[in-house]
Amino acid sequence: MSTARAVTATIPRGALVARAWAGLGDAVAPLGNPAGRPLTRTVKLILDPLVLRPVQNPEFAAGAIAAEHADALLSRIADAGPALAATASWFVVLKKERRRRWITEGNPQDLYFQRCFELATGRGEPGPDAAEVAAVVLEEVHGRDGPTVAALRDFVADPGRAAELTALLDAAWAAREPVVQAPPATAPFLATCAVAPDHGLFDALVASRAGAAAAADLDRPGVALAHGLTSRDVPVRPELGRAASKANLPRPFDRSIVERLFPPLTNAFQRAGLADVPTLVRREIARSTGPWQLAEEESRLVVALGRDASADLAGPPTAEPGSAAARLRSRWEREAYVHRVLRVPSSAPPEVRADVHGVREAYLRRLWVRLHGRELRHDTVTPDQVWDVLDGVLRSVILDQRDRLRSALEREAVA
């Protein structure tokens, strides 16, 4: 007697969202694409966190929704229809005011989507005072103190200044001195840093320039490439640069000076504490010549710690239980999507397989970016913060990979 195995019917989440979105009609068109589907940022910034709330409603979190929950998902988006329509109207108003003020920094969707939803739920559709309300919102978003992308672009675009800065780059790189000392062992600090960081040991590693010493081999062919920090066989002097795009930033060591400063200047909250543009540019030129292309020894040490702690992500486990490396690997191995991709590689899209198989490189890139940003804000990493930084970077990488996998599978399902 055979026993039939019950199989739960599922529906691609993207297909359900698209169906619900189509039912909202033209009122939400400013939040959608020409095909009549919600924009990726609409899903990421509005539908997921503010409407579907998958953290509170885990039945809406997966890439495929159980058939029994499909109607609930459709109803939730339909019920939010009036608020979404008002959100779209407010977005149009804010973009119009943005153009009137000649504001060009930042992506309007990133900057305004959630503010528009807040206005929609608090005020409803835009009224006679909409322009005044929009002006206040734009002042809150863009009126913070600190350098801007426009100021950076203007500074490096001046021909005379560009020539001076390029000469400064040439001189700084010509004066680089190779690091020759052998790096001290990081294993003792990594063994307990997650629960009981040894301040004396950390300070000793900083004093001995262990982070700088760990960068001694980065100029050897293939080393920085294997770490995912460059696409070249060896790092080269960065260009001064003139333009940058968040969607197309090169790997850290391949970025121009402008590209290295671009991300924090597009974030109104981050740039408030930054130095003026001329100081930022000149400091970045000097930073690019240092070990790991970072300026502070604490930052260099944390990169070295991250390099050693992440080694187990890409190979068989070798770390002692309880160490930073073992904890990172444990977090990575708990991810269901990782098991899926590693078990049946051909079942996942190529870019997702590349994410999983290249996780250590992605980790080191994200770690460098995070430490670089902290240096710009003069936020030095302390011994008690090391594990939070190392663990937080992996969490961030995992979240990005999950989103890409879900988006890729939803595209396949809809196609």
Buried (B, 14 or more C-beta within 10 A) or exposed (E): EEEEEEEEEBBBBBBBBBBBBEEBEEBBBBBBEEEBBBBEBBBBBBBBBBBBBBEEEEBBBBBBBEEEBBEEBBEBBEEBBBBBBBBBBBBBBBBEBBEEEEBEBBEBBBBBBBBBBBBBBEBBBBEEEBEEBBBEBBEEBBEBEBBBBBBBBEBBEEEEBBEEBBEBBEEBBEEEEEBEEEBBEBBBBBBBBBEEBBEEBBEBBBEBBBBBBBBBEBEEEEBBBEBBBBEBEBBEEBBBBEEBEEEEBBBBBBBBBBBBBBBBBBBBEBBEBBBEBBEBBBBBBEBBBBBBBBBBBBBBBBBBBBBBBBBBBBEEBEBEEEBBBBBBBBBBEEBEBBEBBEEEEEEBBEEBBBBBEBBBBBBBBBBBBBBBBBBBBEEBBEBEBBBEBBBBBBEBBBEEBBBBBBBBBBEEBEE
